[in-house]
Amino acid sequence: MYSMLFAATMRGVGLDDRYGVYAGAVLAITLASFTTMSMFGSIRHRKIALMGHLAALKMTSAITNRLYADGFQLLGFDATVPEYSDAQVEADAVQEQVTGRDLAGSLAHDDRTTGADIMFGASTCLTPGGQVADQILTARENGKSCLRTSPPITARPDGPLLVRGDIVLQNENGEIPPNPYNPRALPWRCVCHHTGLRRHPQARRIHHEPRPAALNPRRRVTSPDC
């Protein structure tokens, strides 16, 4: 449900609601602030820090989402745009009590040795969030965008192209073609022609920046770029 509301919000403000489409444009610290919780969840000895991170997130998100909703209404967006923020305000008003008192609070009360890990998890939630806000406000004060922008590159028939840097690869219709090796992967970053691969006329192989030949003596170099 939340994902559908958030997608509606993105469409309402003119953004693309496809998964991961802006991953290459946002600040690295923005991604870090949202992936830290997943990292803690995958590491058993960081489970206490996970509780602190979750508690800090829930105890502060109601305020920010209230401001988002007020901003959408002030700017005259459609009534469906602030629905996600309104739903978060309602839910987090309860969840902040559960996570702050019943989860992290009761754990710290029962086991005093967990206090440091709880505060560490909370700081990894709040500190990156503050850094993101600082960079956004600094960019705004300078009349710039904090997003990483790059020009799109159009794939020609019978390519292929070797593309370096943060780009958006499009076909002749302006569409982002799917990754033939993994349809669920993010859009292509590097497309390179390798001799002998004829399965894909526009893109022979997709990979990141190759290792220098000096570091991989067994690797056959077929072109200066590959």
C-alpha angles and dihedrals in degrees: 000000000000091000091054092048091048091048089052089051091052093049091046092059093044100261130135111256096200115124115268095352093133097039091107094048103051125082117274090235088057091058091044092055091056099040097049092081091052090049092052090048091055095051114071098206090053095060091107090053088050090059091050091049092049093047093051091047095051094042092056106030096077091063095048094045090051088055091048091052092047090049093052091051092046091053092051101246122163116281091249093062099073094042092098092052092045091052091050092051091053095046097041092051085072099030094055089062093046096048097036099044109017099035113029096016096051092043092054090047094051096042116027092190091071095064095090093050092047092052091045090055091047092051092051087057099045102036098058089043090056091048091051091051092049093052093046093049093045091052091048093050089052092049093247138115121249090213121104106241130189134170118261118247121218117221112227122217111274090011132144114187133188106216123190127190133021105325144148112234114210135178125231090279094056092253127132105240117224121253104259092207096049118010091193094054124105119268116291120281103180128024119184136174115234120189115251099024109111103157096100119041096199101035124025098182138354121217144135125260107314123239116257113263090240089065093046109040094173092058116100112224111214099178139010091256097044 
